[in-house]
Amino acid sequence: MTEIDLLAANTIRVLSTDAVEKANSGHPGMPMGMADLAVVLWSKYLNVDPTDPTWPDRDRFVLSNGHGSMLLYSLLHLSGFPLSMEEIKNFRQWGYETAGHPEAHQAIGIETTTGPLGQGISTAVGMAIAEEHLRAVHGPDLTDHRTFVFCGDGDLMEGVASEAASLAGHLGLGRLIVFYDDNSITIDGSTDLAFTEDVPARFAAYGWQTMTIDGHDHAAIDAAIQEALADDGHPTLISCKTHIGYTAPTKVDTASAHGSPLGDDEIMGAREAMGWELEPFEVPEEVYAFFHTAMERGTAANQAWKERLAAAPGDVRDGWDRYWNPTDVTLDAPSFDAGSAVATRKQSHAVIQQLGERRPDVMSASGDLAGSTNSLFDASHDFTVDDRTGRNIRAGVREHGMAAALNGITQHGGLRGMGATFMTFSDYMRPSVRLAALMEVPSVFIWTHDSIFLGEDGPTHQPIEHLAALRAIPNLDVHRPADPTETAVAWEESINRVDGPSGIVLTRQGLRIPEAEPDRADVRRGAYVRLEGDDVVLVATGSEVPLAEDAAAILGDAGISVRVVSMPCFEAFERQDADYRSAVLGTDLPVFSVEAGATFGWSSIVANGGEAIGIDHFGASAPAGVLAEQFGFTPESVAARVQSSMQS
């Protein structure tokens, strides 16, 4: 270890403890323990460019143990990224970029720095998939980078990381390198309290290359990185034996160094141990020079990459542009015979094939249910260890890991990730879906078998509260289409969206194909009048739209004129102005909702004595028709509910 290497590592330790202390909040122990790893990686190997943080062929650095975010903020500031000392001094304060858990902000160099443990390493698996696929499609002259991850014990305890790591080993993602901060400490104390497994052995069983080193020995770190870079056939886990709170006189190797400020006395002792005499937030000029010089490597690589792109044949540049700068896609409603019954999952499959032709940048994953969810591209093949050009990803029974990887594929850039499973298993995916919404990552999640009407599999497989729970996630658009036009629009809106994720919710059972197509502009507004009426409004989604239409016919025979409103996207309708909403729902008519799910959340729509007609209990194992009879989802039952409510 050279003198400047040590000074650089100590600068990170000091900046991190100073910021946490000033904020009186944060996690100083991890940055102190991983500073040596960071210095070796960033100064000698990581190819990033502070002058162009979103350069497509940069290495991706993922801080999965994101509670130690001051490590990354220190690196970004010292390396010349657009993160000022003022930001460092205002760590965790209102209006500043230096949040406690930053998640994602690529414009200032933050790829993914996750708060929920396990998410970062799992997202990184998707980034590694994206790099492999783009390199296979465009060639190594335009795509040739690595994904580096820092993670901790908590990350590797979380199940999502196990799912993603298993998939990464199966796929042989050799350009994925993970540094495991093996410091034997969690919030409750020693990891021996709950975590005594042999982590490298577990990852070796997944198919990873593993090694164990002293995480403070710069020569050992350097050698491990070189060994990892030499193996393109296996992802690498480097288990780094470190000391949390390294240099702190009494809190080193203790849980108290994890998530609380060290205190003045402890900071003074750490500074003495490091021989540090500068004032708080003061950085030696030679450290700035050290990191800025290291970053010249990435700036030069970026410039060389731009020259290669400019010199590439026109068709290569055009192909690259289709992936990295896709234009909005228009998708046609698939054609089926009017009056026939076609499940929206099958309608969606027809639209997905168009999408595959018109957007080559989209990859589709299946959670071991491709034959049921109808979500893969027929004209493509599988992405495998032997063929990286495939656009279909077999994720296996790993719904949570799949969702996180989809976020990584999309965050990487140049690709869009979508993936499918049954609606009831959205529960397994929810943390990753929520993070996609929080980080404004436009992944697309496909959920089929969306209600009790999947039938005989019974209540474990029958979604009840899931629509309400997903609609409760801010910035997630949930589409539940009722016909081919609504299905095509759901896909258009989802794949053209750039500021957040979408969910497309589809039926197993067939739905009646209408005689006439609805107006696509109306569908895009989230809800529209499907059948005019003057006395009462029935608002329905998905499979309950034909049900509402049939109930309206019965009520019409009884002299009650019913307006049927289809609401394929609750969130899109909520974004409309008051005039449009009133034009659709009316201002003084009784408004009822009809949806085969929990009634929670419909209070903003139901009005003027109307009711939410739904199901607020679990389902049962029986044929779909029997369940409709038993749970009141027949036209006669809905009509009777409306009549009874209006007469009371």
Secondary structure, 3 states (H helix, E strand, C coil): CCHHHHHHHHHHHHHHHHHHHHHCCCCCHHHHHHHHHHHHHHHHCCCCCCCCCCCCCCCEEEECCHHHHHHHHHHHHHHCCCCCHHHHHCCCCCCCCCCCCCEEEHHHCEEEECCCCCHHHHHHHHHHHHHHHHHHHHCCCCCCCCEEEEEEHHHHHCHHHHHHHHHHHHHCCCCEEEEEEECCEECCEEHHHCCCCCHHHHHHHHCCEEEEEECCCHHHHHHHHHHHHCCCCCCEEEEEECCCCCCCCCCCCCHHHCCCCCCHHHHHHHHHHHCCCCCCCCCCHHHHHHHHHHHHHHHHHHHHHHHHHHHCCHHHHHHHHHHHCCCCCCCCCCCCCCCCEEEHHHHHHHHHHHHHHHCCCEEEEECCCHHHHCCCCCCCCECCCCCCCCCEEECCCCHHHHHHHHHHHHHHCCCEEEEEEEHHHHHHHHHHHHHHHHHCCCCEEEEECCCHHHCCCCHHHCCCCHHHHHHCCCCCEEECCCCHHHHHHHHHHHHHCCCCCEEEECCCCEEECCCCCCCHHHHHCCCEEEECCCCEEEEECCCHHHHHHHHHHHHHHCCCCEEEEECCEHHHHHCCCHHHHHHHHCCCCCEEEECCCCCCCHHHCCECCCCEECCCCCCCCCCHHHHHHHHCCCHHHHHHHHHHHHHC
